[in-house]
Amino acid sequence: MTATLAIQESVCTFGGSTTLTGVYTPANDENSTKPCALYLTAGLLHHIGPTRLHVEMARELSSQGVAGLRFDLSGAGDSETGSLGGYFVDRSVEEVKQAMSYLEAHHGHKQFVLIGLCSGADDALATALKDERVAGIVLLNGYAYQAGQFAMHRALSFYLPRLFMWEKLRNRLTKLISKETEDVRKNRAALTELDDDFRYIPPQKDTETNLHTLSDAKTDMLFVYTGSEHEDYTYEGQRLQKTHVSERFLKEADHTLILKKDRIKVIGWVSDWFNQSLFQRAKP
Amino acid sequence: VAAHFEGFVSSIDVISIRMGALITAKTSLDDYPINGLYYWDPVESGEGWLAEMDDLHNALLRDTFRFLRRRKKTKGPVSEFASLQINSELKGALKGERFIDLTKSATTTAPVHILTSADQTASNFNVKGADLHAIDERNDWINHRATTTDMVIHKTANRIADLLEQQIIINDSVAQS
């Protein structure tokens, strides 16, 4: 899979009181009726996405008739710093809606698929709940909960192989024997605090309710998890909610898909999902 | 440069970081109206930078051991360095470049500013005619576990902004006289 850049991408600015900046990639087929993809800011990374994931995905999907906009939320990349205050997610939802309005007014798109990794996935889910123009969401390492047969798969695929790996055993023994210094303990505590502060994970029940709402509204959803999420996700099929939901697991990959072959695989899955989905929500 | 040819700007200041500095130093800018060159923490050599990127990529791969098994490097003519892909031809070309040699042989008459850490300025970037600025913050460009707090680089950005402002004042006074 190598997308050749035969299409003309363009830089655009939009938004209300805060100017947001993005790059629009048109579909290679101007008669395509597929929803337009929006690539949402992941953490504090700018619109190219982690390890250029958004660029590679936008160009590959474009070659298959999917237009896309990768843009920066306020305060990230080329966009201005926002002055709306309030919670991050509320501001993000507002800005994603502005991006959709821009695409509707300037490029004629009526339906959208929101694609996001980590906090971008959280923003995609939150926006889909508040805007009917969202026909689908692709959540890369979105919320995960220790549901279904999580514990069994954790034991079989995570702990059991470790019993037969000398390096893992040695590391574990070393940790048990050596006393953790005060500095190490403080650093660990600070990192945990930072992590907790950065990403709010809602209770499982709330997420389930939200997914049912989206499912009832015929919103197509693709969840992709990587092995980095092993503390909460251990096997494909762990998501209990099934209607309108597809699920893929790339066990060997890290959180931001640092290796090209991982990105190729995930982009392939997203591409297949685009081709298979009906996108019935908000169909004109 | 494109903006200059389109007529949007009459002069250009070039601010380049790390490998960008090496590329700028390698580029002939004689035909352009350059006000000043600002090299921010330039890499000393293409070979050194490739080694750093290789270390970074290896560290990223080692990190995957946490999930179970360590990922392996992809073999082939294109090398992957923490999401950058570089073919063997480009790699070969980069290997031979040294920032100090390129800067010394440059023919530009525009003021040159090099901003890097205090321990680097005197020893590695002593270029005749260039202003050396020691900066007391340094982004950890090659730590794969670097967090946002490791990347607070606003002091250097402000320093460059001050230098640009000073250059504008100098240019204005020259134009008036």
Chai-1 contact restraints between the chains, C-beta under 6 A:
chainA,res_idxA,chainB,res_idxB,connection_type,confidence,min_distance_angstrom,max_distance_angstrom,comment,restraint_id
A,T51,B,S83,contact,1.0,0.0,6.0,A-B,restraint_1
A,R52,B,S83,contact,1.0,0.0,6.0,A-B,restraint_2
A,G227,B,F67,contact,1.0,0.0,6.0,A-B,restraint_3
A,H230,B,F67,contact,1.0,0.0,6.0,A-B,restraint_4
A,D254,B,T64,contact,1.0,0.0,6.0,A-B,restraint_5
A,I258,B,L60,contact,1.0,0.0,6.0,A-B,restraint_6
A,K260,B,E80,contact,1.0,0.0,6.0,A-B,restraint_7
